[in-house]
Amino acid sequence: MRAGSVDDISWHALALSTGFVDNLDAIAAVTVGTMIRDGYGGPDVCHALYCAMPRAEFAGMPILLTDREAVYPPGVITVDIDSPGMLGFA
C-alpha cells in the first residue's frame, strides 16, 4: 500500500471511532451482488444502498454521509459530507 493511495485513506477512515461499516450476512451479500449485477452501482454504492434500506434488524433511520449524493436514488436519505453542519458550523 503506497502512502496517499485510496487503500491508505480507507484504513484511516475505518480507524475513526465514529465510523461504522455494516457486515453483510449471506442474504445481504446476495442482495448486494444482485444490485451490482442489475447496474445500481459498484460494490461500495450497493453496500451503502443496502444499508440505507429499511430492515427488520435495524429500527433506526439510516442516513448516508457522502460526497456523491447524486448517485443514490430518491428515497435514500443522504447528507453532503462537506455541508456546513458537518463541519461544525451552524
TORPA-579509 format. One record per residue: residue number from 1; residue in one letter; x, y, z of N, C-alpha, C in turn. Coordinates in nm, 3 decimals. Atoms other than C-alpha are relative to their C-alpha. Last residue first. Layout:
// TORPA-579509
<i = NUM aa = a nx = X ny = Y nz = Z cax = X cay = Y caz = Z cx = X cy = Y cz = Z> $
...
// end
This chain:
// TORPA-579509
<i = 90 aa = a nx = 0.149 ny = -0.001 nz = 0.008 cax = -2.449 cay = 2.624 caz = 1.208 cx = -0.046 cy = 0.066 cz = -0.127> $
<i = 89 aa = f nx = 0.054 ny = -0.136 nz = 0.009 cax = -2.081 cay = 2.537 caz = 1.170 cx = -0.152 cy = -0.008 cz = -0.011> $
<i = 88 aa = g nx = 0.012 ny = -0.060 nz = -0.131 cax = -1.937 cay = 2.209 caz = 1.299 cx = -0.051 cy = 0.142 cz = -0.002> $
<i = 87 aa = l nx = -0.127 ny = -0.057 nz = -0.037 cax = -1.805 cay = 2.086 caz = 0.966 cx = -0.004 cy = 0.069 cz = 0.136> $
<i = 86 aa = m nx = -0.092 ny = 0.110 nz = -0.024 cax = -2.097 cay = 1.851 caz = 0.914 cx = 0.136 cy = 0.051 cz = 0.045> $
<i = 85 aa = g nx = 0.037 ny = 0.068 nz = -0.124 cax = -2.340 cay = 2.141 caz = 0.956 cx = 0.095 cy = -0.113 cz = 0.034> $
<i = 84 aa = p nx = -0.047 ny = -0.075 nz = -0.118 cax = -2.154 cay = 2.342 caz = 0.689 cx = -0.035 cy = -0.068 cz = 0.132> $
<i = 83 aa = s nx = 0.098 ny = -0.102 nz = -0.039 cax = -2.211 cay = 2.069 caz = 0.428 cx = 0.047 cy = 0.071 cz = 0.127> $
<i = 82 aa = d nx = -0.060 ny = -0.133 nz = -0.003 cax = -1.894 cay = 1.893 caz = 0.306 cx = -0.098 cy = 0.110 cz = 0.040> $
<i = 81 aa = i nx = -0.107 ny = 0.001 nz = -0.100 cax = -2.010 cay = 1.539 caz = 0.392 cx = 0.065 cy = 0.137 cz = 0.014> $
<i = 80 aa = d nx = -0.128 ny = -0.037 nz = 0.062 cax = -2.331 cay = 1.602 caz = 0.199 cx = 0.107 cy = 0.011 cz = 0.109> $
<i = 79 aa = v nx = -0.048 ny = -0.127 nz = -0.051 cax = -2.611 cay = 1.423 caz = 0.380 cx = 0.136 cy = 0.025 cz = -0.063> $
<i = 78 aa = t nx = -0.144 ny = -0.025 nz = 0.007 cax = -2.808 cay = 1.143 caz = 0.217 cx = 0.029 cy = 0.137 cz = 0.059> $
<i = 77 aa = i nx = -0.037 ny = -0.124 nz = -0.068 cax = -3.151 cay = 0.999 caz = 0.289 cx = 0.152 cy = 0.013 cz = 0.000> $
<i = 76 aa = v nx = -0.116 ny = 0.028 nz = -0.084 cax = -3.239 cay = 0.737 caz = 0.029 cx = 0.044 cy = 0.133 cz = 0.061> $
<i = 75 aa = g nx = 0.044 ny = 0.079 nz = -0.115 cax = -3.592 cay = 0.795 caz = -0.101 cx = 0.113 cy = -0.039 cz = 0.093> $
<i = 74 aa = p nx = 0.092 ny = -0.070 nz = -0.089 cax = -3.483 cay = 0.911 caz = -0.445 cx = -0.047 cy = -0.093 cz = 0.111> $
<i = 73 aa = p nx = 0.135 ny = -0.024 nz = 0.052 cax = -3.193 cay = 0.707 caz = -0.585 cx = -0.087 cy = 0.078 cz = 0.098> $
<i = 72 aa = y nx = 0.099 ny = 0.077 nz = -0.073 cax = -2.830 cay = 0.749 caz = -0.478 cx = -0.141 cy = 0.034 cz = -0.048> $
<i = 71 aa = v nx = -0.001 ny = 0.140 nz = 0.046 cax = -2.562 cay = 0.860 caz = -0.724 cx = -0.105 cy = -0.086 cz = 0.069> $
<i = 70 aa = a nx = 0.074 ny = 0.021 nz = 0.125 cax = -2.647 cay = 1.231 caz = -0.685 cx = -0.004 cy = -0.146 cz = -0.044> $
<i = 69 aa = e nx = 0.144 ny = 0.014 nz = -0.025 cax = -2.544 cay = 1.246 caz = -0.319 cx = -0.077 cy = -0.038 cz = -0.126> $
<i = 68 aa = r nx = 0.060 ny = 0.034 nz = 0.130 cax = -2.178 cay = 1.182 caz = -0.407 cx = -0.151 cy = -0.022 cz = 0.017> $
<i = 67 aa = d nx = -0.028 ny = -0.116 nz = 0.085 cax = -1.982 cay = 1.347 caz = -0.122 cx = -0.057 cy = -0.023 cz = -0.140> $
<i = 66 aa = t nx = -0.069 ny = 0.022 nz = 0.126 cax = -2.137 cay = 1.107 caz = 0.124 cx = 0.037 cy = 0.132 cz = -0.067> $
<i = 65 aa = l nx = -0.088 ny = -0.115 nz = 0.006 cax = -2.285 cay = 1.061 caz = 0.471 cx = 0.090 cy = -0.020 cz = -0.121> $
<i = 64 aa = l nx = -0.129 ny = 0.019 nz = 0.065 cax = -2.567 cay = 0.812 caz = 0.431 cx = 0.074 cy = 0.132 cz = -0.005> $
<i = 63 aa = i nx = -0.040 ny = -0.120 nz = 0.072 cax = -2.852 cay = 0.829 caz = 0.681 cx = 0.139 cy = -0.025 cz = -0.057> $
<i = 62 aa = p nx = -0.136 ny = -0.008 nz = 0.054 cax = -3.028 cay = 0.519 caz = 0.811 cx = 0.021 cy = 0.129 cz = -0.078> $
<i = 61 aa = m nx = 0.008 ny = -0.060 nz = 0.133 cax = -3.343 cay = 0.582 caz = 1.017 cx = 0.141 cy = 0.014 cz = -0.055> $
<i = 60 aa = g nx = -0.026 ny = -0.143 nz = 0.017 cax = -3.346 cay = 0.349 caz = 1.317 cx = -0.019 cy = 0.047 cz = -0.143> $
<i = 59 aa = a nx = 0.122 ny = -0.077 nz = -0.020 cax = -3.513 cay = 0.011 caz = 1.374 cx = 0.019 cy = 0.149 cz = -0.023> $
<i = 58 aa = f nx = -0.043 ny = -0.137 nz = -0.027 cax = -3.240 cay = -0.208 caz = 1.227 cx = -0.123 cy = 0.089 cz = 0.008> $
<i = 57 aa = e nx = -0.097 ny = -0.001 nz = -0.110 cax = -3.286 cay = -0.586 caz = 1.235 cx = 0.048 cy = 0.139 cz = 0.038> $
<i = 56 aa = a nx = 0.061 ny = 0.044 nz = -0.126 cax = -3.608 cay = -0.578 caz = 1.030 cx = 0.097 cy = 0.014 cz = 0.118> $
<i = 55 aa = r nx = -0.022 ny = 0.141 nz = -0.027 cax = -3.450 cay = -0.377 caz = 0.751 cx = -0.058 cy = -0.034 cz = 0.136> $
<i = 54 aa = p nx = 0.059 ny = 0.048 nz = -0.126 cax = -3.534 cay = -0.041 caz = 0.592 cx = 0.022 cy = -0.152 cz = 0.013> $
<i = 53 aa = m nx = 0.137 ny = 0.049 nz = 0.015 cax = -3.289 cay = 0.035 caz = 0.309 cx = -0.055 cy = -0.044 cz = 0.136> $
<i = 52 aa = a nx = 0.093 ny = -0.111 nz = -0.012 cax = -2.984 cay = 0.252 caz = 0.380 cx = -0.146 cy = -0.044 cz = -0.014> $
<i = 51 aa = c nx = 0.003 ny = -0.043 nz = -0.139 cax = -2.760 cay = -0.048 caz = 0.449 cx = -0.098 cy = 0.114 cz = 0.023> $
<i = 50 aa = y nx = 0.059 ny = 0.107 nz = -0.081 cax = -2.848 cay = -0.197 caz = 0.111 cx = -0.013 cy = 0.044 cz = 0.146> $
<i = 49 aa = l nx = 0.143 ny = 0.004 nz = 0.029 cax = -2.779 cay = 0.134 caz = -0.061 cx = -0.070 cy = -0.107 cz = 0.084> $
<i = 48 aa = a nx = 0.062 ny = -0.114 nz = -0.068 cax = -2.441 cay = 0.166 caz = 0.113 cx = -0.151 cy = 0.002 cz = -0.023> $
<i = 47 aa = h nx = -0.007 ny = 0.029 nz = -0.143 cax = -2.340 cay = -0.184 caz = 0.004 cx = -0.068 cy = 0.112 cz = 0.078> $
<i = 46 aa = c nx = 0.104 ny = 0.100 nz = -0.028 cax = -2.464 cay = -0.105 caz = -0.349 cx = 0.000 cy = -0.041 cz = 0.147> $
<i = 45 aa = v nx = 0.131 ny = -0.064 nz = 0.008 cax = -2.259 cay = 0.217 caz = -0.364 cx = -0.110 cy = -0.099 cz = 0.037> $
<i = 44 aa = d nx = 0.012 ny = -0.099 nz = -0.106 cax = -1.939 cay = 0.049 caz = -0.242 cx = -0.139 cy = 0.065 cz = 0.003> $
<i = 43 aa = p nx = 0.017 ny = 0.062 nz = -0.132 cax = -1.978 cay = -0.265 caz = -0.454 cx = -0.019 cy = 0.102 cz = 0.112> $
<i = 42 aa = g nx = -0.107 ny = 0.089 nz = -0.039 cax = -2.030 cay = -0.064 caz = -0.773 cx = -0.024 cy = -0.058 cz = 0.138> $
<i = 41 aa = g nx = -0.127 ny = -0.062 nz = -0.034 cax = -2.355 cay = 0.083 caz = -0.894 cx = 0.104 cy = -0.105 cz = 0.033> $
<i = 40 aa = y nx = 0.025 ny = -0.109 nz = -0.095 cax = -2.725 cay = 0.004 caz = -0.937 cx = 0.128 cy = 0.072 cz = 0.041> $
<i = 39 aa = g nx = -0.047 ny = -0.133 nz = 0.042 cax = -2.646 cay = -0.191 caz = -1.252 cx = -0.029 cy = 0.114 cz = 0.094> $
<i = 38 aa = d nx = 0.108 ny = -0.074 nz = 0.065 cax = -2.850 cay = -0.510 caz = -1.210 cx = 0.035 cy = 0.145 cz = -0.031> $
<i = 37 aa = r nx = 0.030 ny = 0.062 nz = 0.129 cax = -2.537 cay = -0.716 caz = -1.140 cx = -0.105 cy = 0.080 cz = -0.077> $
<i = 36 aa = i nx = -0.115 ny = -0.030 nz = 0.086 cax = -2.435 cay = -0.476 caz = -0.862 cx = -0.025 cy = -0.053 cz = -0.140> $
<i = 35 aa = m nx = 0.007 ny = -0.143 nz = 0.031 cax = -2.784 cay = -0.493 caz = -0.709 cx = 0.114 cy = 0.042 cz = -0.092> $
<i = 34 aa = t nx = 0.107 ny = -0.017 nz = 0.099 cax = -2.778 cay = -0.872 caz = -0.733 cx = -0.012 cy = 0.146 cz = -0.041> $
<i = 33 aa = g nx = -0.049 ny = 0.053 nz = 0.128 cax = -2.443 cay = -0.882 caz = -0.555 cx = -0.102 cy = 0.015 cz = -0.111> $
<i = 32 aa = v nx = -0.095 ny = -0.099 nz = 0.052 cax = -2.582 cay = -0.656 caz = -0.281 cx = 0.057 cy = -0.046 cz = -0.134> $
<i = 31 aa = t nx = 0.077 ny = -0.118 nz = 0.040 cax = -2.880 cay = -0.889 caz = -0.234 cx = 0.091 cy = 0.106 cz = -0.060> $
<i = 30 aa = v nx = 0.069 ny = 0.036 nz = 0.125 cax = -2.659 cay = -1.200 caz = -0.232 cx = -0.078 cy = 0.121 cz = -0.052> $
<i = 29 aa = a nx = -0.102 ny = 0.008 nz = 0.105 cax = -2.431 cay = -1.037 caz = 0.027 cx = -0.063 cy = -0.035 cz = -0.135> $
<i = 28 aa = a nx = -0.038 ny = -0.136 nz = 0.038 cax = -2.731 cay = -0.936 caz = 0.240 cx = 0.101 cy = -0.001 cz = -0.114> $
<i = 27 aa = i nx = 0.113 ny = -0.057 nz = 0.074 cax = -2.866 cay = -1.292 caz = 0.240 cx = 0.034 cy = 0.140 cz = -0.048> $
<i = 26 aa = a nx = 0.017 ny = 0.066 nz = 0.130 cax = -2.526 cay = -1.438 caz = 0.333 cx = -0.113 cy = 0.062 cz = -0.083> $
<i = 25 aa = d nx = 0.019 ny = 0.144 nz = -0.015 cax = -2.455 cay = -1.184 caz = 0.609 cx = -0.026 cy = -0.059 cz = -0.138> $
<i = 24 aa = l nx = 0.101 ny = 0.061 nz = 0.085 cax = -2.310 cay = -0.845 caz = 0.523 cx = -0.008 cy = -0.149 cz = 0.030> $
<i = 23 aa = n nx = -0.040 ny = 0.128 nz = 0.057 cax = -2.129 cay = -0.655 caz = 0.795 cx = -0.114 cy = -0.053 cz = -0.086> $
<i = 22 aa = d nx = 0.088 ny = 0.114 nz = -0.023 cax = -2.232 cay = -0.293 caz = 0.843 cx = 0.057 cy = -0.124 cz = -0.066> $
<i = 21 aa = v nx = 0.023 ny = 0.072 nz = 0.125 cax = -1.941 cay = -0.049 caz = 0.846 cx = -0.085 cy = -0.122 cz = 0.034> $
<i = 20 aa = f nx = 0.053 ny = 0.135 nz = -0.019 cax = -1.940 cay = 0.205 caz = 1.127 cx = -0.025 cy = -0.061 cz = -0.137> $
<i = 19 aa = g nx = 0.041 ny = 0.070 nz = 0.122 cax = -1.748 cay = 0.530 caz = 1.160 cx = -0.049 cy = -0.140 cz = 0.031> $
<i = 18 aa = t nx = 0.137 ny = -0.036 nz = 0.035 cax = -1.743 cay = 0.739 caz = 1.475 cx = -0.050 cy = -0.068 cz = -0.126> $
<i = 17 aa = s nx = 0.094 ny = 0.061 nz = -0.094 cax = -1.436 cay = 0.572 caz = 1.626 cx = -0.145 cy = 0.030 cz = -0.036> $
<i = 16 aa = l nx = 0.074 ny = -0.101 nz = -0.074 cax = -1.227 cay = 0.652 caz = 1.320 cx = -0.105 cy = -0.067 cz = 0.090> $
<i = 15 aa = a nx = -0.054 ny = -0.012 nz = -0.135 cax = -0.995 cay = 0.365 caz = 1.225 cx = -0.075 cy = 0.103 cz = 0.084> $
<i = 14 aa = l nx = 0.051 ny = 0.110 nz = -0.081 cax = -1.208 cay = 0.276 caz = 0.922 cx = 0.049 cy = 0.007 cz = 0.145> $
<i = 13 aa = a nx = 0.144 ny = -0.020 nz = -0.021 cax = -1.140 cay = 0.619 caz = 0.773 cx = -0.058 cy = -0.109 cz = 0.089> $
<i = 12 aa = h nx = 0.014 ny = -0.113 nz = -0.094 cax = -0.764 cay = 0.582 caz = 0.822 cx = -0.147 cy = 0.024 cz = 0.032> $
<i = 11 aa = w nx = -0.039 ny = 0.051 nz = -0.131 cax = -0.772 cay = 0.236 caz = 0.660 cx = -0.012 cy = 0.110 cz = 0.105> $
<i = 10 aa = s nx = 0.109 ny = 0.082 nz = -0.054 cax = -0.971 cay = 0.378 caz = 0.369 cx = 0.035 cy = -0.054 cz = 0.137> $
<i = 9 aa = i nx = 0.104 ny = -0.088 nz = -0.052 cax = -0.714 cay = 0.653 caz = 0.314 cx = -0.113 cy = -0.082 cz = 0.063> $
<i = 8 aa = d nx = -0.055 ny = -0.064 nz = -0.119 cax = -0.430 cay = 0.402 caz = 0.272 cx = -0.106 cy = 0.088 cz = 0.067> $
<i = 7 aa = d nx = -0.007 ny = 0.103 nz = -0.104 cax = -0.634 cay = 0.194 caz = 0.028 cx = 0.048 cy = 0.059 cz = 0.132> $
<i = 6 aa = v nx = 0.135 ny = 0.020 nz = -0.048 cax = -0.719 cay = 0.506 caz = -0.174 cx = -0.001 cy = -0.103 cz = 0.112> $
<i = 5 aa = s nx = 0.087 ny = 0.077 nz = 0.089 cax = -0.349 cay = 0.581 caz = -0.202 cx = -0.138 cy = -0.013 cz = 0.061> $
<i = 4 aa = g nx = 0.088 ny = -0.087 nz = 0.077 cax = -0.180 cay = 0.864 caz = -0.014 cx = -0.093 cy = -0.074 cz = -0.093> $
<i = 3 aa = a nx = 0.055 ny = -0.114 nz = -0.074 cax = 0.107 cay = 0.649 caz = 0.105 cx = -0.084 cy = 0.087 cz = -0.092> $
<i = 2 aa = r nx = -0.084 ny = -0.119 nz = 0.006 cax = 0.153 cay = 0.332 caz = -0.101 cx = -0.069 cy = 0.116 cz = 0.072> $
<i = 1 aa = m nx = 0.084 ny = -0.116 nz = 0.000 cax = 0.000 cay = 0.000 caz = 0.000 cx = 0.090 cy = 0.124 cz = 0.000> $
// end
